[in-house]
Amino acid sequence: MNDKKTILVVDDTPENIQVLTAALGSLYRVKAATSGEKALKICAGDPMPDLVLLDVLMPEMDGYEVCRRLKSDARTAPIPVVFVTTITDPNEEAKGISLGAVDYISKPIDPAAVLARVASLV
């Protein structure tokens, strides 16, 4: 049996997904979604991810809306959400935390820092 935790990486830029997958893939099962809708479907599936790394700036449905929907559903609300974004405005970070995110990681990512933060949450 594979007891690796599952991390869902949500980003509309495939290169960003590749960077996070490279950083996390040896220790975690990594799933990817390039849209908010796909992320919500994966989170509602079985097995649910143990953690979501979520880009804020995405077309159609931004990361804030994805987080809001995850947290408003009793089944997916317990999944920790970490925003991964280029946004550096402290007000935007506060908005993300107020929506239920547990952390905020700035891009470009530092793989060692991402591993440490993920390990502390799953």
N, CA, C and O atoms as a GROMACS GRO file, in nm:
protein
  488
    1MET      N    1   0.084  -0.119   0.000
    1MET     CA    2   0.000   0.000   0.000
    1MET      C    3   0.088   0.124   0.000
    1MET      O    4   0.188   0.131   0.071
    2ASN      N    5   0.049   0.223  -0.080
    2ASN     CA    6   0.122   0.349  -0.087
    2ASN      C    7   0.066   0.444   0.016
    2ASN      O    8  -0.050   0.485   0.006
    3ASP      N    9   0.146   0.481   0.116
    3ASP     CA   10   0.096   0.569   0.221
    3ASP      C   11   0.143   0.713   0.204
    3ASP      O   12   0.137   0.793   0.298
    4LYS      N   13   0.191   0.746   0.084
    4LYS     CA   14   0.231   0.884   0.057
    4LYS      C   15   0.108   0.975   0.062
    4LYS      O   16   0.001   0.940   0.015
    5LYS      N   17   0.127   1.092   0.119
    5LYS     CA   18   0.022   1.193   0.121
    5LYS      C   19   0.007   1.249  -0.020
    5LYS      O   20   0.103   1.251  -0.098
    6THR      N   21  -0.113   1.293  -0.052
    6THR     CA   22  -0.142   1.348  -0.184
    6THR      C   23  -0.149   1.500  -0.178
    6THR      O   24  -0.222   1.556  -0.097
    7ILE      N   25  -0.072   1.564  -0.265
    7ILE     CA   26  -0.071   1.709  -0.276
    7ILE      C   27  -0.131   1.746  -0.411
    7ILE      O   28  -0.088   1.694  -0.514
    8LEU      N   29  -0.230   1.834  -0.411
    8LEU     CA   30  -0.287   1.884  -0.536
    8LEU      C   31  -0.225   2.020  -0.566
    8LEU      O   32  -0.237   2.114  -0.486
    9VAL      N   33  -0.160   2.031  -0.680
    9VAL     CA   34  -0.102   2.157  -0.726
    9VAL      C   35  -0.196   2.216  -0.830
    9VAL      O   36  -0.225   2.152  -0.931
   10VAL      N   37  -0.242   2.339  -0.806
   10VAL     CA   38  -0.335   2.405  -0.896
   10VAL      C   39  -0.270   2.532  -0.949
   10VAL      O   40  -0.243   2.625  -0.874
   11ASP      N   41  -0.245   2.535  -1.079
   11ASP     CA   42  -0.182   2.651  -1.141
   11ASP      C   43  -0.215   2.647  -1.290
   11ASP      O   44  -0.214   2.539  -1.350
   12ASP      N   45  -0.244   2.762  -1.349
   12ASP     CA   46  -0.276   2.765  -1.491
   12ASP      C   47  -0.151   2.765  -1.579
   12ASP      O   48  -0.161   2.760  -1.702
   13THR      N   49  -0.033   2.770  -1.517
   13THR     CA   50   0.094   2.768  -1.592
   13THR      C   51   0.162   2.633  -1.570
   13THR      O   52   0.207   2.603  -1.459
   14PRO      N   53   0.169   2.550  -1.676
   14PRO     CA   54   0.228   2.416  -1.660
   14PRO      C   55   0.370   2.416  -1.602
   14PRO      O   56   0.406   2.325  -1.528
   15GLU      N   57   0.450   2.517  -1.634
   15GLU     CA   58   0.587   2.522  -1.581
   15GLU      C   59   0.587   2.531  -1.429
   15GLU      O   60   0.672   2.471  -1.364
   16ASN      N   61   0.492   2.605  -1.372
   16ASN     CA   62   0.484   2.616  -1.226
   16ASN      C   63   0.446   2.483  -1.164
   16ASN      O   64   0.495   2.447  -1.057
   17ILE      N   65   0.357   2.410  -1.231
   17ILE     CA   66   0.320   2.276  -1.183
   17ILE      C   67   0.443   2.185  -1.187
   17ILE      O   68   0.466   2.107  -1.094
   18GLN      N   69   0.522   2.195  -1.294
   18GLN     CA   70   0.642   2.111  -1.306
   18GLN      C   71   0.742   2.140  -1.195
   18GLN      O   72   0.802   2.048  -1.140
   19VAL      N   73   0.761   2.268  -1.162
   19VAL     CA   74   0.856   2.304  -1.057
   19VAL      C   75   0.812   2.247  -0.923
   19VAL      O   76   0.894   2.191  -0.849
   20LEU      N   77   0.684   2.261  -0.891
   20LEU     CA   78   0.634   2.209  -0.763
   20LEU      C   79   0.635   2.056  -0.762
   20LEU      O   80   0.665   1.995  -0.659
   21THR      N   81   0.603   1.995  -0.873
   21THR     CA   82   0.606   1.848  -0.881
   21THR      C   83   0.748   1.797  -0.861
   21THR      O   84   0.770   1.697  -0.792
   22ALA      N   85   0.845   1.865  -0.922
   22ALA     CA   86   0.986   1.826  -0.905
   22ALA      C   87   1.028   1.838  -0.759
   22ALA      O   88   1.104   1.755  -0.709
   23ALA      N   89   0.981   1.942  -0.691
   23ALA     CA   90   1.019   1.964  -0.552
   23ALA      C   91   0.953   1.863  -0.458
   23ALA      O   92   1.013   1.824  -0.358
   24LEU      N   93   0.831   1.822  -0.489
   24LEU     CA   94   0.753   1.740  -0.396
   24LEU      C   95   0.742   1.592  -0.435
   24LEU      O   96   0.712   1.508  -0.351
   25GLY      N   97   0.767   1.562  -0.561
   25GLY     CA   98   0.736   1.429  -0.615
   25GLY      C   99   0.805   1.311  -0.550
   25GLY      O  100   0.751   1.201  -0.553
   26SER      N  101   0.922   1.331  -0.492
   26SER     CA  102   0.990   1.217  -0.431
   26SER      C  103   0.930   1.179  -0.296
   26SER      O  104   0.946   1.065  -0.250
   27LEU      N  105   0.860   1.272  -0.232
   27LEU     CA  106   0.804   1.246  -0.099
   27LEU      C  107   0.652   1.236  -0.096
   27LEU      O  108   0.594   1.180  -0.003
   28TYR      N  109   0.587   1.289  -0.198
   28TYR     CA  110   0.440   1.295  -0.200
   28TYR      C  111   0.386   1.249  -0.334
   28TYR      O  112   0.456   1.254  -0.436
   29ARG      N  113   0.261   1.205  -0.334
   29ARG     CA  114   0.189   1.179  -0.458
   29ARG      C  115   0.135   1.315  -0.501
   29ARG      O  116   0.060   1.378  -0.427
   30VAL      N  117   0.173   1.360  -0.619
   30VAL     CA  118   0.134   1.493  -0.666
   30VAL      C  119   0.031   1.481  -0.778
   30VAL      O  120   0.055   1.413  -0.877
   31LYS      N  121  -0.083   1.547  -0.759
   31LYS     CA  122  -0.183   1.559  -0.864
   31LYS      C  123  -0.180   1.704  -0.910
   31LYS      O  124  -0.137   1.792  -0.836
   32ALA      N  125  -0.226   1.728  -1.031
   32ALA     CA  126  -0.222   1.864  -1.085
   32ALA      C  127  -0.354   1.901  -1.150
   32ALA      O  128  -0.424   1.816  -1.206
   33ALA      N  129  -0.386   2.030  -1.140
   33ALA     CA  130  -0.503   2.086  -1.209
   33ALA      C  131  -0.462   2.221  -1.265
   33ALA      O  132  -0.391   2.297  -1.200
   34THR      N  133  -0.508   2.250  -1.386
   34THR     CA  134  -0.474   2.378  -1.449
   34THR      C  135  -0.591   2.476  -1.446
   34THR      O  136  -0.584   2.583  -1.506
   35SER      N  137  -0.698   2.439  -1.374
   35SER     CA  138  -0.812   2.530  -1.361
   35SER      C  139  -0.879   2.508  -1.226
   35SER      O  140  -0.864   2.403  -1.163
   36GLY      N  141  -0.953   2.609  -1.184
   36GLY     CA  142  -1.026   2.598  -1.059
   36GLY      C  143  -1.131   2.490  -1.063
   36GLY      O  144  -1.148   2.416  -0.966
   37GLU      N  145  -1.203   2.479  -1.176
   37GLU     CA  146  -1.307   2.376  -1.188
   37GLU      C  147  -1.248   2.237  -1.173
   37GLU      O  148  -1.304   2.153  -1.102
   38LYS      N  149  -1.135   2.212  -1.239
   38LYS     CA  150  -1.072   2.080  -1.230
   38LYS      C  151  -1.026   2.054  -1.086
   38LYS      O  152  -1.038   1.942  -1.036
   39ALA      N  153  -0.973   2.157  -1.021
   39ALA     CA  154  -0.929   2.142  -0.881
   39ALA      C  155  -1.045   2.103  -0.791
   39ALA      O  156  -1.030   2.016  -0.706
   40LEU      N  157  -1.160   2.166  -0.809
   40LEU     CA  158  -1.277   2.134  -0.725
   40LEU      C  159  -1.322   1.990  -0.749
   40LEU      O  160  -1.361   1.922  -0.655
   41LYS      N  161  -1.317   1.945  -0.874
   41LYS     CA  162  -1.356   1.806  -0.904
   41LYS      C  163  -1.260   1.707  -0.838
   41LYS      O  164  -1.304   1.607  -0.782
   42ILE      N  165  -1.130   1.735  -0.845
   42ILE     CA  166  -1.033   1.645  -0.782
   42ILE      C  167  -1.054   1.643  -0.630
   42ILE      O  168  -1.048   1.537  -0.568
   43CYS      N  169  -1.078   1.759  -0.572
   43CYS     CA  170  -1.096   1.766  -0.426
   43CYS      C  171  -1.222   1.694  -0.381
   43CYS      O  172  -1.227   1.642  -0.269
   44ALA      N  173  -1.323   1.690  -0.466
   44ALA     CA  174  -1.448   1.623  -0.431
   44ALA      C  175  -1.442   1.473  -0.457
   44ALA      O  176  -1.532   1.399  -0.418
   45GLY      N  177  -1.335   1.428  -0.525
   45GLY     CA  178  -1.321   1.287  -0.559
   45GLY      C  179  -1.267   1.205  -0.443
   45GLY      O  180  -1.255   1.253  -0.330
   46ASP      N  181  -1.236   1.081  -0.473
   46ASP     CA  182  -1.186   0.991  -0.371
   46ASP      C  183  -1.064   0.919  -0.428
   46ASP      O  184  -1.074   0.855  -0.532
   47PRO      N  185  -0.949   0.928  -0.364
   47PRO     CA  186  -0.926   0.995  -0.236
   47PRO      C  187  -0.908   1.146  -0.254
   47PRO      O  188  -0.858   1.193  -0.356
   48MET      N  189  -0.948   1.220  -0.152
   48MET     CA  190  -0.928   1.364  -0.155
   48MET      C  191  -0.781   1.395  -0.129
   48MET      O  192  -0.713   1.317  -0.062
   49PRO      N  193  -0.732   1.507  -0.181
   49PRO     CA  194  -0.593   1.544  -0.151
   49PRO      C  195  -0.577   1.579  -0.002
   49PRO      O  196  -0.672   1.620   0.064
   50ASP      N  197  -0.454   1.562   0.047
   50ASP     CA  198  -0.424   1.597   0.186
   50ASP      C  199  -0.390   1.744   0.201
   50ASP      O  200  -0.393   1.799   0.311
   51LEU      N  201  -0.357   1.809   0.088
   51LEU     CA  202  -0.318   1.949   0.088
   51LEU      C  203  -0.335   2.003  -0.053
   51LEU      O  204  -0.313   1.931  -0.151
   52VAL      N  205  -0.374   2.132  -0.064
   52VAL     CA  206  -0.386   2.197  -0.194
   52VAL      C  207  -0.289   2.315  -0.198
   52VAL      O  208  -0.293   2.402  -0.111
   53LEU      N  209  -0.202   2.317  -0.300
   53LEU     CA  210  -0.116   2.431  -0.328
   53LEU      C  211  -0.183   2.504  -0.443
   53LEU      O  212  -0.191   2.452  -0.554
   54LEU      N  213  -0.230   2.625  -0.417
   54LEU     CA  214  -0.325   2.691  -0.506
   54LEU      C  215  -0.276   2.827  -0.553
   54LEU      O  216  -0.248   2.916  -0.473
   55ASP      N  217  -0.267   2.843  -0.685
   55ASP     CA  218  -0.233   2.972  -0.745
   55ASP      C  219  -0.352   3.066  -0.726
   55ASP      O  220  -0.467   3.022  -0.729
   56VAL      N  221  -0.324   3.194  -0.706
   56VAL     CA  222  -0.432   3.292  -0.691
   56VAL      C  223  -0.480   3.341  -0.827
   56VAL      O  224  -0.601   3.342  -0.853
   57LEU      N  225  -0.387   3.381  -0.913
   57LEU     CA  226  -0.422   3.444  -1.040
   57LEU      C  227  -0.442   3.340  -1.150
   57LEU      O  228  -0.345   3.293  -1.210
   58MET      N  229  -0.568   3.304  -1.173
   58MET     CA  230  -0.601   3.209  -1.279
   58MET      C  231  -0.722   3.262  -1.354
   58MET      O  232  -0.806   3.331  -1.296
   59PRO      N  233  -0.733   3.231  -1.484
   59PRO     CA  234  -0.851   3.276  -1.560
   59PRO      C  235  -0.976   3.199  -1.517
   59PRO      O  236  -0.967   3.091  -1.459
   60GLU      N  237  -1.090   3.254  -1.546
   60GLU     CA  238  -1.222   3.195  -1.521
   60GLU      C  239  -1.256   3.189  -1.372
   60GLU      O  240  -1.351   3.254  -1.330
   61MET      N  241  -1.180   3.114  -1.292
   61MET     CA  242  -1.205   3.109  -1.149
   61MET      C  243  -1.071   3.126  -1.077
   61MET      O  244  -0.982   3.043  -1.090
   62ASP      N  245  -1.058   3.236  -1.002
   62ASP     CA  246  -0.930   3.258  -0.934
   62ASP      C  247  -0.917   3.171  -0.810
   62ASP      O  248  -1.012   3.106  -0.766
   63GLY      N  249  -0.798   3.170  -0.755
   63GLY     CA  250  -0.771   3.086  -0.638
   63GLY      C  251  -0.854   3.121  -0.517
   63GLY      O  252  -0.889   3.033  -0.438
   64TYR      N  253  -0.887   3.248  -0.501
   64TYR     CA  254  -0.971   3.288  -0.388
   64TYR      C  255  -1.108   3.222  -0.396
   64TYR      O  256  -1.162   3.175  -0.296
   65GLU      N  257  -1.164   3.218  -0.517
   65GLU     CA  258  -1.295   3.156  -0.535
   65GLU      C  259  -1.286   3.004  -0.514
   65GLU      O  260  -1.376   2.945  -0.454
   66VAL      N  261  -1.179   2.942  -0.561
   66VAL     CA  262  -1.160   2.798  -0.538
   66VAL      C  263  -1.154   2.772  -0.387
   66VAL      O  264  -1.220   2.680  -0.338
   67CYS      N  265  -1.076   2.850  -0.315
   67CYS     CA  266  -1.064   2.833  -0.170
   67CYS      C  267  -1.199   2.853  -0.102
   67CYS      O  268  -1.238   2.775  -0.015
   68ARG      N  269  -1.271   2.958  -0.142
   68ARG     CA  270  -1.402   2.985  -0.083
   68ARG      C  271  -1.496   2.865  -0.102
   68ARG      O  272  -1.567   2.826  -0.010
   69ARG      N  273  -1.496   2.808  -0.222
   69ARG     CA  274  -1.583   2.693  -0.249
   69ARG      C  275  -1.540   2.570  -0.170
   69ARG      O  276  -1.624   2.497  -0.118
   70LEU      N  277  -1.410   2.547  -0.162
   70LEU     CA  278  -1.362   2.432  -0.083
   70LEU      C  279  -1.403   2.446   0.063
   70LEU      O  280  -1.447   2.349   0.124
   71LYS      N  281  -1.389   2.565   0.118
   71LYS     CA  282  -1.417   2.587   0.260
   71LYS      C  283  -1.566   2.592   0.290
   71LYS      O  284  -1.607   2.574   0.405
   72SER      N  285  -1.650   2.616   0.186
   72SER     CA  286  -1.794   2.620   0.209
   72SER      C  287  -1.859   2.482   0.197
   72SER      O  288  -1.978   2.467   0.226
   73ASP      N  289  -1.783   2.382   0.157
   73ASP     CA  290  -1.834   2.245   0.144
   73ASP      C  291  -1.782   2.165   0.263
   73ASP      O  292  -1.661   2.154   0.283
   74ALA      N  293  -1.873   2.110   0.340
   74ALA     CA  294  -1.834   2.038   0.463
   74ALA      C  295  -1.735   1.925   0.434
   74ALA      O  296  -1.650   1.895   0.518
   75ARG      N  297  -1.746   1.862   0.318
   75ARG     CA  298  -1.658   1.748   0.287
   75ARG      C  299  -1.516   1.793   0.257
   75ARG      O  300  -1.420   1.727   0.298
   76THR      N  301  -1.500   1.907   0.186
   76THR     CA  302  -1.367   1.952   0.146
   76THR      C  303  -1.309   2.059   0.239
   76THR      O  304  -1.191   2.092   0.229
   77ALA      N  305  -1.390   2.111   0.328
   77ALA     CA  306  -1.343   2.219   0.418
   77ALA      C  307  -1.219   2.182   0.499
   77ALA      O  308  -1.135   2.269   0.522
   78PRO      N  309  -1.202   2.057   0.542
   78PRO     CA  310  -1.083   2.024   0.622
   78PRO      C  311  -0.951   2.021   0.544
   78PRO      O  312  -0.844   2.017   0.606
   79ILE      N  313  -0.955   2.021   0.411
   79ILE     CA  314  -0.832   2.014   0.332
   79ILE      C  315  -0.756   2.146   0.348
   79ILE      O  316  -0.810   2.252   0.316
   80PRO      N  317  -0.631   2.142   0.397
   80PRO     CA  318  -0.554   2.267   0.408
   80PRO      C  319  -0.522   2.324   0.270
   80PRO      O  320  -0.487   2.250   0.177
   81VAL      N  321  -0.535   2.456   0.258
   81VAL     CA  322  -0.505   2.527   0.134
   81VAL      C  323  -0.389   2.622   0.159
   81VAL      O  324  -0.390   2.699   0.255
   82VAL      N  325  -0.289   2.616   0.071
   82VAL     CA  326  -0.176   2.709   0.074
   82VAL      C  327  -0.174   2.782  -0.058
   82VAL      O  328  -0.166   2.720  -0.164
   83PHE      N  329  -0.182   2.915  -0.053
   83PHE     CA  330  -0.172   2.992  -0.176
   83PHE      C  331  -0.027   3.002  -0.219
   83PHE      O  332   0.062   3.023  -0.137
   84VAL      N  333  -0.003   2.985  -0.349
   84VAL     CA  334   0.130   2.999  -0.409
   84VAL      C  335   0.112   3.105  -0.517
   84VAL      O  336   0.045   3.082  -0.617
   85THR      N  337   0.174   3.221  -0.498
   85THR     CA  338   0.141   3.333  -0.585
   85THR      C  339   0.254   3.433  -0.602
   85THR      O  340   0.347   3.439  -0.522
   86THR      N  341   0.244   3.512  -0.708
   86THR     CA  342   0.338   3.622  -0.730
   86THR      C  343   0.292   3.748  -0.657
   86THR      O  344   0.368   3.845  -0.649
   87ILE      N  345   0.171   3.748  -0.605
   87ILE     CA  346   0.118   3.865  -0.536
   87ILE      C  347   0.195   3.886  -0.406
   87ILE      O  348   0.211   3.792  -0.327
   88THR      N  349   0.242   4.008  -0.384
   88THR     CA  350   0.319   4.037  -0.262
   88THR      C  351   0.248   4.137  -0.172
   88THR      O  352   0.304   4.179  -0.070
   89ASP      N  353   0.127   4.175  -0.205
   89ASP     CA  354   0.051   4.271  -0.126
   89ASP      C  355   0.003   4.206   0.004
   89ASP      O  356  -0.068   4.105  -0.001
   90PRO      N  357   0.040   4.261   0.121
   90PRO     CA  358  -0.003   4.203   0.248
   90PRO      C  359  -0.155   4.197   0.263
   90PRO      O  360  -0.207   4.108   0.330
   91ASN      N  361  -0.227   4.290   0.200
   91ASN     CA  362  -0.373   4.286   0.207
   91ASN      C  363  -0.429   4.165   0.134
   91ASN      O  364  -0.528   4.106   0.176
   92GLU      N  365  -0.364   4.128   0.023
   92GLU     CA  366  -0.407   4.009  -0.051
   92GLU      C  367  -0.378   3.882   0.029
   92GLU      O  368  -0.457   3.787   0.029
   93GLU      N  369  -0.263   3.880   0.096
   93GLU     CA  370  -0.231   3.767   0.183
   93GLU      C  371  -0.335   3.753   0.293
   93GLU      O  372  -0.382   3.643   0.321
   94ALA      N  373  -0.371   3.865   0.355
   94ALA     CA  374  -0.473   3.863   0.460
   94ALA      C  375  -0.607   3.814   0.406
   94ALA      O  376  -0.678   3.739   0.473
   95LYS      N  377  -0.640   3.855   0.284
   95LYS     CA  378  -0.765   3.808   0.221
   95LYS      C  379  -0.763   3.656   0.208
   95LYS      O  380  -0.861   3.590   0.240
   96GLY      N  381  -0.650   3.602   0.160
   96GLY     CA  382  -0.640   3.457   0.143
   96GLY      C  383  -0.653   3.382   0.275
   96GLY      O  384  -0.721   3.280   0.282
   97ILE      N  385  -0.590   3.433   0.377
   97ILE     CA  386  -0.598   3.370   0.509
   97ILE      C  387  -0.742   3.379   0.563
   97ILE      O  388  -0.792   3.284   0.623
   98SER      N  389  -0.806   3.494   0.541
   98SER     CA  390  -0.944   3.510   0.590
   98SER      C  391  -1.041   3.416   0.519
   98SER      O  392  -1.145   3.381   0.575
   99LEU      N  393  -1.007   3.374   0.398
   99LEU     CA  394  -1.091   3.278   0.324
   99LEU      C  395  -1.067   3.134   0.370
   99LEU      O  396  -1.140   3.044   0.329
  100GLY      N  397  -0.966   3.113   0.454
  100GLY     CA  398  -0.944   2.979   0.507
  100GLY      C  399  -0.811   2.917   0.473
  100GLY      O  400  -0.783   2.804   0.515
  101ALA      N  401  -0.726   2.987   0.396
  101ALA     CA  402  -0.594   2.933   0.365
  101ALA      C  403  -0.509   2.928   0.492
  101ALA      O  404  -0.528   3.009   0.583
  102VAL      N  405  -0.417   2.833   0.498
  102VAL     CA  406  -0.333   2.818   0.616
  102VAL      C  407  -0.195   2.880   0.598
  102VAL      O  408  -0.123   2.899   0.696
  103ASP      N  409  -0.158   2.912   0.472
  103ASP     CA  410  -0.026   2.970   0.448
  103ASP      C  411  -0.025   3.035   0.311
  103ASP      O  412  -0.117   3.019   0.232
  104TYR      N  413   0.082   3.107   0.286
  104TYR     CA  414   0.101   3.183   0.163
  104TYR      C  415   0.246   3.166   0.123
  104TYR      O  416   0.336   3.196   0.202
  105ILE      N  417   0.273   3.118   0.002
  105ILE     CA  418   0.409   3.100  -0.048
  105ILE      C  419   0.426   3.190  -0.170
  105ILE      O  420   0.342   3.190  -0.260
  106SER      N  421   0.535   3.265  -0.172
  106SER     CA  422   0.561   3.356  -0.284
  106SER      C  423   0.635   3.284  -0.396
  106SER      O  424   0.720   3.199  -0.371
  107LYS      N  425   0.601   3.321  -0.519
  107LYS     CA  426   0.675   3.276  -0.637
  107LYS      C  427   0.782   3.379  -0.666
  107LYS      O  428   0.760   3.496  -0.638
  108PRO      N  429   0.895   3.342  -0.722
  108PRO     CA  430   0.933   3.204  -0.753
  108PRO      C  431   0.955   3.126  -0.623
  108PRO      O  432   1.004   3.181  -0.524
  109ILE      N  433   0.921   3.000  -0.626
  109ILE     CA  434   0.927   2.920  -0.504
  109ILE      C  435   1.070   2.878  -0.472
  109ILE      O  436   1.156   2.865  -0.560
  110ASP      N  437   1.093   2.858  -0.344
  110ASP     CA  438   1.217   2.799  -0.294
  110ASP      C  439   1.181   2.654  -0.258
  110ASP      O  440   1.110   2.632  -0.161
  111PRO      N  441   1.230   2.556  -0.335
  111PRO     CA  442   1.189   2.417  -0.311
  111PRO      C  443   1.208   2.371  -0.166
  111PRO      O  444   1.121   2.301  -0.113
  112ALA      N  445   1.316   2.408  -0.102
  112ALA     CA  446   1.339   2.364   0.037
  112ALA      C  447   1.234   2.424   0.130
  112ALA      O  448   1.185   2.356   0.221
  113ALA      N  449   1.198   2.548   0.108
  113ALA     CA  450   1.096   2.613   0.191
  113ALA      C  451   0.959   2.550   0.168
  113ALA      O  452   0.882   2.530   0.262
  114VAL      N  453   0.929   2.518   0.041
  114VAL     CA  454   0.801   2.453   0.011
  114VAL      C  455   0.793   2.317   0.079
  114VAL      O  456   0.690   2.282   0.138
  115LEU      N  457   0.900   2.240   0.070
  115LEU     CA  458   0.902   2.108   0.136
  115LEU      C  459   0.881   2.120   0.286
  115LEU      O  460   0.805   2.043   0.344
  116ALA      N  461   0.945   2.216   0.348
  116ALA     CA  462   0.931   2.235   0.492
  116ALA      C  463   0.788   2.275   0.530
  116ALA      O  464   0.733   2.224   0.627
  117ARG      N  465   0.729   2.365   0.453
  117ARG     CA  466   0.592   2.409   0.482
  117ARG      C  467   0.493   2.295   0.460
  117ARG      O  468   0.403   2.275   0.542
  118VAL      N  469   0.508   2.222   0.351
  118VAL     CA  470   0.418   2.109   0.324
  118VAL      C  471   0.432   2.004   0.432
  118VAL      O  472   0.331   1.953   0.481
  119ALA      N  473   0.554   1.972   0.472
  119ALA     CA  474   0.575   1.870   0.577
  119ALA      C  475   0.508   1.909   0.707
  119ALA      O  476   0.461   1.823   0.781
  120SER      N  477   0.502   2.039   0.736
  120SER     CA  478   0.441   2.084   0.862
  120SER      C  479   0.288   2.077   0.857
  120SER      O  480   0.222   2.089   0.960
  121LEU      N  481   0.231   2.058   0.737
  121LEU     CA  482   0.085   2.063   0.723
  121LEU      C  483   0.019   1.928   0.693
  121LEU      O  484  -0.102   1.914   0.709
  122VAL      N  485   0.099   1.828   0.651
  122VAL     CA  486   0.035   1.699   0.617
  122VAL      C  487   0.084   1.587   0.704
  122VAL      O  488   0.040   1.473   0.689
   0.00000   0.00000   0.00000
